[in-house]
Amino acid sequence: MAWRLCVCLVTFLTFQVVYSGHGVLFQKIKQKMLDEQRKMFYRADNLADVKTSYIEQPLDHFDPMVEKTYMQRYHVVDSYWNDTSRGPVFLYIGGEGPLDAEQVNSGHHLEMAEKFGALIFGVEHRFYGDSVPEGGITPEVLQYLSSQQALADLASFISAATKNYSLSDSNTWISIGGSYPGSLSAWMNLKYGHLIFGALASSAPVRAQVDFQGYNDVVKASLSNEEAGGSAECIGNVTAAFTQVDKLLKTKQLSKLQKDFNLCQNLTFDLDLQSFLSTLQDPFMGAVQYNRGLGKDSSIGNVCKQMMATSDPYENLKRFLKEVQISLHLGCMDVSYKTFLKEVEDFPWFYQTCTQFGYYQTCEDGSQCPFSHMLNLDIDFAMCKDAYSVSKKTVYAQVNFTNEYYGSDHPKNGRVLFINGSIDPWHYLSVLKNLGGNETAIFIDGASHCQDMGGHGEDMPPALGPALDKIESTVQTWIEEAARQK
């Protein structure tokens, strides 16, 4: 569970990073994916022009006595904006990582911008990428990092953009986001419905949860899903391999584990053991969440092939982890708690998990998790306390507040389309069925995390094409409905 990082993956760099407690390998996998996506982007043809600028935002939107500000980066794509007086405006929301021009300039939202003649604004989330206050992210500044402040930034941006780009009430704003930005998109419509007419929320974990056991329950189901490339034999071998790891830990055979998995240091500290266990499961979780994001080698099918290579599940796990280390150019695996803590302190998203969301993926007894059942919340609570002085009690209280404030997975009175994939573990915290009124849902069989946001492409699951059509028809309905109301 150590340092978990989830990437909202779609084709051509359209993704957002979601920290959720992964270990060191997940971070390396994420970086490799980012590099591959950049290569794909620069090979793409017929890309629209992107203009980048900055807007001054209050550090605190809710206390006028705080006079400090910061500069928020945003990108503009106006290549398809034909009817400036009535054309729709897409607000592409950034998340817990840099929002580069490449991300705004590709994906399904770009296809829809061409179809509907839309103007696109891509707005980077406060305190990520280039949208950092002068002096950096200090403990004093961190108190202003929240989803509420981020939504207020977007509302302020809409007001400024409306003026600067000569927009009017005839221009319909639609928010778009995936993963954490998907939640922001839904919440933007919920809290600022007078500004955002409709919201697309892909793979949006709108239900905050401290102990996110459901993540690995879905991982198990996906690894055993034959249509996704898994099998009963595969998940059986994965479970058996991690059972052997637990046995070695319980019998104190730590030196064997250190040698078998090429660790950089001895396993002497309890939180180091938690970091180690988290790191071992990272490639499996990454394969399920991204499924083919880095090509066939990163797929569920390839992982299962390697875990069934011999009749010895533990030996298969050793070989598989060795191949992962080689592919990521790792001399050894650093599973030190101190290393993870330093990375957490340099990456503000974990602060948001401690103060708003949780999302800590565990593997405790009673769950369907196929990995080590010695992995619990201890390391997450320790990092919240050691990095930010946030107590366990506060984590639970803040997560409860988030659900009460936004309505969890049963919000009311919004105009939101929730989009999720069956393979994606994050669908467990999203909205999977129509809630009535204008809150509807699409559940895409065989789709991974935010896969719909990549738009049309090769190697799509059969259900994705009709889902993209449904998304486009929903957007068209919103545009027509908004026009009738004006």
TAHU-V503660 format. One record per pair of residues at least 12 apart in sequence whose ideal C-beta (glycine too) atoms are under 7 Angstrom apart, sorted by the first residue. I is the first residue (numbers start at 1). GAP is how many residues later the second one is. If there is no record, write none. Layout:
I|GAP ; I|GAP
This chain:
1|20 ; 1|273 ; 1|277 ; 1|359 ; 1|360 ; 1|361 ; 1|374 ; 1|378 ; 1|379 ; 2|19 ; 2|21 ; 2|272 ; 2|273 ; 2|276 ; 2|277 ; 2|338 ; 2|377 ; 3|18 ; 3|19 ; 3|20 ; 3|21 ; 3|24 ; 3|337 ; 3|340 ; 3|341 ; 4|15 ; 4|16 ; 4|17 ; 4|18 ; 4|19 ; 4|22 ; 4|274 ; 4|357 ; 5|12 ; 5|14 ; 5|17 ; 5|21 ; 5|22 ; 5|25 ; 6|12 ; 6|13 ; 6|14 ; 6|16 ; 6|173 ; 6|283 ; 7|23 ; 7|26 ; 7|283 ; 8|170 ; 8|171 ; 8|195 ; 8|441 ; 8|442 ; 9|24 ; 9|281 ; 9|284 ; 9|439 ; 9|440 ; 9|441 ; 10|97 ; 10|440 ; 10|441 ; 10|443 ; 10|444 ; 11|443 ; 11|444 ; 11|446 ; 12|25 ; 12|28 ; 12|29 ; 12|32 ; 12|94 ; 12|95 ; 12|442 ; 13|24 ; 13|25 ; 13|28 ; 13|89 ; 13|90 ; 13|93 ; 14|89 ; 14|92 ; 14|93 ; 14|439 ; 14|440 ; 15|88 ; 15|435 ; 16|79 ; 16|80 ; 16|81 ; 16|162 ; 16|163 ; 16|164 ; 16|165 ; 17|13 ; 17|78 ; 17|79 ; 17|80 ; 18|77 ; 18|78 ; 18|161 ; 18|162 ; 19|77 ; 19|328 ; 19|330 ; 19|331 ; 19|334 ; 20|339 ; 20|341 ; 21|338 ; 21|339 ; 21|340 ; 21|359 ; 22|256 ; 22|260 ; 22|263 ; 23|252 ; 23|255 ; 23|256 ; 23|259 ; 23|312 ; 24|255 ; 24|309 ; 24|310 ; 24|311 ; 25|254 ; 25|257 ; 25|258 ; 25|299 ; 25|303 ; 26|256 ; 26|259 ; 26|260 ; 28|300 ; 28|302 ; 29|253 ; 29|254 ; 29|257 ; 32|262 ; 32|296 ; 33|257 ; 33|260 ; 33|261 ; 36|258 ; 38|64 ; 41|61 ; 41|65 ; 44|62 ; 47|58 ; 48|29 ; 48|31 ; 48|57 ; 48|62 ; 49|30 ; 50|25 ; 50|26 ; 50|27 ; 50|51 ; 50|54 ; 50|55 ; 51|24 ; 51|25 ; 52|21 ; 52|23 ; 52|49 ; 53|21 ; 54|17 ; 54|18 ; 54|19 ; 55|17 ; 55|19 ; 55|102 ; 55|105 ; 56|13 ; 56|15 ; 57|12 ; 57|13 ; 57|15 ; 57|96 ; 57|99 ; 59|74 ; 59|85 ; 60|84 ; 61|88 ; 61|91 ; 61|95 ; 70|56 ; 70|61 ; 70|62 ; 70|63 ; 71|60 ; 72|51 ; 72|52 ; 72|54 ; 72|59 ; 72|81 ; 73|51 ; 73|56 ; 73|57 ; 73|58 ; 74|47 ; 74|48 ; 74|49 ; 74|50 ; 74|83 ; 75|26 ; 75|29 ; 75|47 ; 76|44 ; 76|45 ; 77|27 ; 77|28 ; 77|36 ; 77|43 ; 78|41 ; 80|33 ; 80|34 ; 80|37 ; 80|38 ; 81|36 ; 81|37 ; 81|38 ; 82|35 ; 83|34 ; 85|85 ; 86|84 ; 86|85 ; 87|30 ; 87|31 ; 87|32 ; 87|84 ; 88|28 ; 88|30 ; 88|83 ; 88|84 ; 88|86 ; 88|391 ; 89|29 ; 89|30 ; 89|32 ; 89|78 ; 89|82 ; 89|83 ; 89|84 ; 90|19 ; 90|23 ; 90|28 ; 90|30 ; 90|84 ; 90|86 ; 91|30 ; 91|32 ; 91|63 ; 91|82 ; 91|83 ; 91|84 ; 91|85 ; 92|12 ; 92|17 ; 92|28 ; 92|29 ; 92|30 ; 92|84 ; 93|30 ; 93|61 ; 93|82 ; 93|83 ; 93|84 ; 93|88 ; 93|91 ; 93|92 ; 94|28 ; 94|29 ; 94|30 ; 94|31 ; 94|34 ; 94|87 ; 95|30 ; 95|84 ; 95|85 ; 95|86 ; 96|29 ; 96|32 ; 96|84 ; 96|253 ; 96|256 ; 97|31 ; 97|32 ; 98|30 ; 98|31 ; 99|23 ; 99|25 ; 99|30 ; 103|19 ; 104|16 ; 104|18 ; 107|346 ; 107|347 ; 107|348 ; 108|344 ; 108|345 ; 108|346 ; 108|347 ; 108|360 ; 109|67 ; 111|344 ; 111|345 ; 112|360 ; 112|363 ; 115|357 ; 116|359 ; 116|363 ; 121|40 ; 123|31 ; 123|34 ; 125|25 ; 126|19 ; 126|23 ; 126|24 ; 126|27 ; 127|18 ; 127|221 ; 137|211 ; 142|206 ; 142|209 ; 145|203 ; 145|206 ; 145|207 ; 146|210 ; 147|37 ; 147|40 ; 147|209 ; 150|34 ; 151|33 ; 151|36 ; 151|37 ; 151|40 ; 151|41 ; 154|34 ; 155|37 ; 155|40 ; 158|15 ; 158|37 ; 169|317 ; 170|316 ; 172|25 ; 172|306 ; 172|307 ; 172|310 ; 173|22 ; 173|23 ; 173|24 ; 174|23 ; 174|24 ; 174|25 ; 174|26 ; 174|301 ; 174|304 ; 175|13 ; 175|14 ; 175|21 ; 175|24 ; 176|24 ; 177|24 ; 178|24 ; 178|25 ; 178|272 ; 178|275 ; 179|24 ; 179|25 ; 179|247 ; 179|270 ; 179|271 ; 182|19 ; 182|20 ; 182|21 ; 182|22 ; 183|18 ; 183|21 ; 183|22 ; 183|23 ; 185|14 ; 185|15 ; 185|16 ; 186|13 ; 186|15 ; 186|18 ; 186|20 ; 186|225 ; 186|228 ; 186|230 ; 187|219 ; 189|225 ; 189|226 ; 189|227 ; 190|216 ; 190|221 ; 190|224 ; 197|218 ; 197|281 ; 197|285 ; 198|217 ; 198|280 ; 199|215 ; 199|216 ; 199|217 ; 200|217 ; 200|219 ; 200|271 ; 201|215 ; 201|216 ; 201|217 ; 201|218 ; 202|217 ; 202|248 ; 202|250 ; 202|251 ; 203|217 ; 203|221 ; 203|223 ; 203|224 ; 203|227 ; 203|246 ; 203|247 ; 204|214 ; 204|226 ; 205|154 ; 205|221 ; 205|224 ; 205|225 ; 206|200 ; 206|202 ; 206|203 ; 206|205 ; 206|223 ; 206|224 ; 206|225 ; 207|196 ; 207|201 ; 207|202 ; 207|222 ; 208|148 ; 208|149 ; 208|150 ; 208|191 ; 208|194 ; 208|195 ; 209|149 ; 209|150 ; 209|190 ; 209|220 ; 210|148 ; 210|150 ; 210|185 ; 210|186 ; 210|189 ; 211|149 ; 211|151 ; 211|166 ; 212|146 ; 212|147 ; 212|148 ; 212|149 ; 212|150 ; 213|149 ; 213|151 ; 213|154 ; 213|156 ; 214|214 ; 215|146 ; 215|210 ; 215|213 ; 216|145 ; 216|147 ; 216|151 ; 216|153 ; 216|155 ; 217|150 ; 217|151 ; 217|152 ; 218|207 ; 218|210 ; 219|65 ; 219|66 ; 219|69 ; 219|206 ; 220|15 ; 220|148 ; 220|149 ; 220|150 ; 222|66 ; 222|78 ; 222|201 ; 223|12 ; 223|15 ; 223|61 ; 223|65 ; 223|77 ; 223|81 ; 223|147 ; 227|219 ; 228|63 ; 228|72 ; 228|195 ; 228|218 ; 229|70 ; 229|71 ; 229|72 ; 229|75 ; 230|70 ; 230|74 ; 231|73 ; 233|75 ; 234|70 ; 234|73 ; 234|74 ; 235|135 ; 237|70 ; 237|71 ; 237|76 ; 237|79 ; 238|46 ; 238|69 ; 238|132 ; 239|131 ; 240|73 ; 241|72 ; 241|73 ; 241|75 ; 241|76 ; 242|128 ; 242|129 ; 242|130 ; 244|70 ; 245|35 ; 245|127 ; 246|126 ; 246|127 ; 246|128 ; 249|24 ; 249|125 ; 254|13 ; 260|58 ; 261|57 ; 261|60 ; 261|72 ; 262|63 ; 262|70 ; 262|71 ; 263|13 ; 263|69 ; 263|70 ; 263|72 ; 264|68 ; 264|69 ; 264|70 ; 265|71 ; 269|68 ; 271|66 ; 271|108 ; 271|111 ; 272|63 ; 272|64 ; 272|65 ; 274|101 ; 274|104 ; 274|105 ; 275|60 ; 275|61 ; 275|62 ; 275|65 ; 275|104 ; 276|59 ; 277|95 ; 277|97 ; 277|98 ; 278|97 ; 279|54 ; 279|56 ; 280|41 ; 281|90 ; 283|20 ; 283|37 ; 283|41 ; 284|19 ; 287|12 ; 287|13 ; 287|16 ; 288|12 ; 288|135 ; 288|137 ; 289|135 ; 289|136 ; 289|159 ; 289|160 ; 290|158 ; 290|159 ; 291|132 ; 291|157 ; 292|167 ; 306|13 ; 306|14 ; 307|13 ; 341|42 ; 341|45 ; 341|46 ; 344|39 ; 344|43 ; 345|42 ; 350|33 ; 350|37 ; 351|37 ; 354|30 ; 354|34 ; 354|36 ; 354|41 ; 355|35 ; 355|43 ; 356|42 ; 356|46 ; 357|42 ; 357|45 ; 358|37 ; 358|41 ; 360|17 ; 360|20 ; 362|13 ; 362|14 ; 362|15 ; 363|12 ; 364|12 ; 381|14 ; 409|20 ; 409|21 ; 409|22 ; 410|25 ; 411|28 ; 414|24 ; 414|25 ; 415|23 ; 415|63 ; 416|23 ; 417|23 ; 417|25 ; 417|54 ; 417|57 ; 418|12 ; 418|13 ; 418|23 ; 419|23 ; 419|33 ; 419|52 ; 420|12 ; 420|23 ; 420|24 ; 421|23 ; 421|26 ; 421|27 ; 421|28 ; 421|30 ; 422|21 ; 422|22 ; 422|23 ; 422|24 ; 422|25 ; 423|23 ; 423|24 ; 423|25 ; 424|23 ; 424|24 ; 424|25 ; 426|23 ; 442|25 ; 442|28 ; 444|17 ; 444|19 ; 444|20 ; 444|23 ; 445|16 ; 445|18 ; 446|15 ; 446|17 ; 447|14 ; 447|16 ; 447|17 ; 451|13 ; 452|12 ; 452|15 ; 452|16 ; 452|19 ; 455|13 ; 456|12
